[in-house]
Every structure is written in C-alpha cells, then in structure tokens.
Amino acid sequence: MTRPDASSASPLHAQPTEENIRELVYAFYDRVREDAMLGPVFDGVLAGRWDEHLPKMCRFWSSLVLGTKTYRGNVQQAHDPVPGVEPQHFSRWLYLFLDTVQGRYAPAAAVQFMEPALRIAQSLQLSRFGWDYTIPPEQQALLERVAPRRRPAGHDLPDRPAGEPFPTRIIGRSMDVDESAPAE
C-alpha cells in the first residue's frame, strides 16, 4: 500500500489523537466519495447527510481507538439497510481504509485502527451474507498478519472449520442432546 495523499509529506503520527483521527476520517471518506466502486454506494445512502455522518465516524473511531466512549450506535444495524453491498465492496473499503491509515500513522499506531477495521468488516460480512459465508482469504491473511491469534500457553483451543466464527456453541444445546440427561 502506498501513502495516498498530500499528507504523505508529513511525518507519520506516533499515536492517535482526536485531531488526527478527524483528519484520518475526513481524508478516508474523501477517497471513498471519489472511488468508482464505493462512491455511488455511499452517496446513495448519505447524499445530503455527509455533514452529519463524518462527525459520527470521528466519534466512532475515537471511541474505538482512544476509548472516549462518545459514540452511541449499533454498527450492524447502521449497515444492514445499505442496498447493493456485495463482498467486493468490503474488500475495497478495507483497502482504502488501511491504505489511508498506513499513510498517516506509524505501524504501532496504525494497528490500533487496522485490527478493529478487519474484525468489524468480518462481522458485517458474516451478518450480511450469512454465517456460512467464507471471509476472503486475503482478509483473513491480513488480519493474521496485523493481529496474530495469541493462545495462552497450555490452553489449546480446537481448530474449527473455515467460516465457523466461534470455537464452541454460544447459545443452547445441540439438537441431539437427551433433554432428560443432566446438563454437563
């Protein structure tokens, strides 16, 4: 990924701050609006509302990266009604976002944005396309590179099939459990 804009002449930020998060968000969404693939999708939803959306995105990233807790909203719910979104839109969004982050932050600071962006994208994709959807291998590889899974020593978790997001059932018992048997 290359450094995308005029800010590339500036030194990279060592740490995220409210001010440089705002600069990142506005620079990123400038790129989104100009992008042939993403621009029409975002304009279809945000036409006439960009001035409302951008400060909300600043609060979102500030809450996520700095822990400011100023964002109130549901990410899944906000993205659910967006029509015409396909898997390639997620890949393009990630490319533009990660490229913009790398052009503005030193590697240690950039990871603070990259890891949550990749995890959120995966969650949104699974929610939108179904739990049997396979996350594109390049996204999985990038997430593994940015945030390798760290397993505690002596706590081996079972491997799980591709596309299965959790190592164990989350709610209830499987259908083949004898209801009269005592719970484990």
Secondary structure, DSSP 8 states (H G I E B T S, - for coil): ----SGGGGS--BSS--HHHHHHHHHHHHHHHHH-TTHHHHHHHHHTT-HHHHHHHHHHHHHHHHH------S-HHHHHTT-TT--HHHHHHHHHHHHHHHHTTB-HHHHHHHHHHHHHHHHHHHHHHH-TT----HHHHHHHHHHS-----TT-------TT---SS--SS--TTS-TTS---
